[in-house]
């Protein structure tokens, strides 16, 4: 007769937690937005104003870039703080985390017995 292997322990908890906002995804979308704005508006500004419009066009592009990144990180911070506060102060059912079995040191279940 073979000894039965222990069943895997499923630790439940955190089902009511909202999914985290990923900064990498937000940064990628903001960078793509910035590239599209620069690639479409810079040639238009330069063609409309001639060679003397290059420096003002670069200044406008720098301002647009600054606004995009400021709004991106401000919104990310506000959403993250809002989710943190929502999870902290929500009145949903809370469960205590499951107690994991202690496995300290060497032990033999045949020698230690059921309490061991």
BARONU-590903 format. One line per field, with one value per residue (C-alpha): residue in three letters; x, y, z. Coordinates in steps of 0.5 Angstrom, whole numbers. Layout:
! BARONU-590903
kedo: [ala;...] $
east: [X;...] $
north: [Y;...] $
up: [Z;...] $
This chain:
! BARONU-590903
kedo: [unk;unk;unk;unk;unk;unk;unk;unk;unk;unk;unk;unk;unk;unk;unk;unk;unk;unk;unk;unk;unk;unk;unk;unk;unk;unk;unk;unk;unk;unk;unk;unk;unk;unk;unk;unk;unk;unk;unk;unk;unk;unk;unk;unk;unk;unk;unk;unk;unk;unk;unk;unk;unk;unk;unk;unk;unk;unk;unk;unk;unk;unk;unk;unk;unk;unk;unk;unk;unk;unk;unk;unk;unk;unk;unk;unk;unk;unk;unk;unk;unk;unk;unk;unk;unk;unk;unk;unk;unk;unk;unk;unk;unk;unk;unk;unk;unk;unk;unk;unk;unk;unk;unk;unk;unk;unk;unk;unk;unk;unk;unk;unk;unk;unk;unk;unk] $
east: [0;3;3;-2;1;-1;-7;-4;-7;-11;-10;-16;-16;-16;-22;-25;-18;-18;-13;-7;-6;0;5;9;2;1;8;8;1;3;10;6;1;7;10;4;3;10;10;4;4;12;12;6;8;15;12;7;12;18;25;24;19;23;25;18;16;21;19;11;13;17;11;6;11;11;4;3;7;5;-2;0;3;-2;-7;-4;-2;-10;-12;-7;-9;-16;-16;-12;-17;-22;-19;-17;-24;-29;-34;-34;-33;-26;-23;-17;-12;-11;-6;-1;2;8;14;20;26;26;20;17;10;10;14;12;4;-2;0;7] $
north: [0;7;13;18;25;31;35;42;47;53;59;64;71;78;76;83;87;91;90;94;99;98;104;101;100;108;110;106;109;116;116;113;119;124;121;122;129;131;127;130;137;139;138;142;148;148;148;154;158;157;156;161;157;151;154;156;149;146;150;148;141;141;144;139;134;137;137;130;127;131;129;122;121;126;121;115;118;120;113;109;113;112;105;104;108;104;98;100;103;99;95;89;82;81;74;72;69;62;59;55;49;50;46;47;43;35;31;25;24;17;18;25;22;27;32;33] $
up: [0;-2;3;0;-2;2;-2;-4;0;-3;0;-1;0;-4;-8;-7;-9;-15;-20;-20;-25;-29;-29;-35;-39;-38;-39;-46;-48;-46;-50;-56;-55;-55;-61;-65;-63;-65;-71;-74;-71;-72;-79;-80;-75;-79;-86;-84;-81;-85;-83;-77;-74;-72;-65;-63;-66;-61;-55;-57;-57;-51;-47;-50;-48;-41;-40;-43;-38;-32;-33;-34;-27;-24;-26;-24;-17;-16;-19;-14;-8;-10;-10;-4;0;-3;-1;6;8;4;8;5;8;11;12;16;12;12;17;13;16;20;17;22;22;20;21;19;19;21;27;30;29;28;33;30] $
